[in-house]
Amino acid sequence: MKNIPDAADLFSHDIQTAVGMTTHFLRYHKGIDYQYAYNERGDVIENAGQMMRVPEDRDGNSLV
């Protein structure tokens, strides 16, 4: 699994389940969006993270 930011920097965590697959969407204050998905057997289907937004403080204000 790729290195992900510190859990204390987590801004939001959404979970969606559909058609036998569960996907986790994580947004971090530092602008990183990360998602991973797995099927009912626990096989990892997707594992991706990337810088998507400008960094934000804990109130959602831009740090740039």
GIKADA-V679772 format. One record per backbone hydrogen bond with DSSP energy under -0.5 kcal/mol. CO is the residue of the C=O (numbers start at 0). NH is the residue of the N-H. If there is no record, write none. Layout:
# GIKADA-V679772
co-><CO	CO>
nh-><NH	NH>
This chain:
# GIKADA-V679772
co-><5	6	8	11	13	15	17	19	20	21	22	23	23	24	25	26	26	27	28	30	30	31	32	33	34	35	36	36	37	38	42	45	47	49	49	54	56	60>
nh-><8	9	28	26	24	22	20	39	17	37	15	25	35	13	33	10	11	30	55	51	52	27	49	25	47	23	44	45	21	41	38	36	34	32	51	62	59	56>
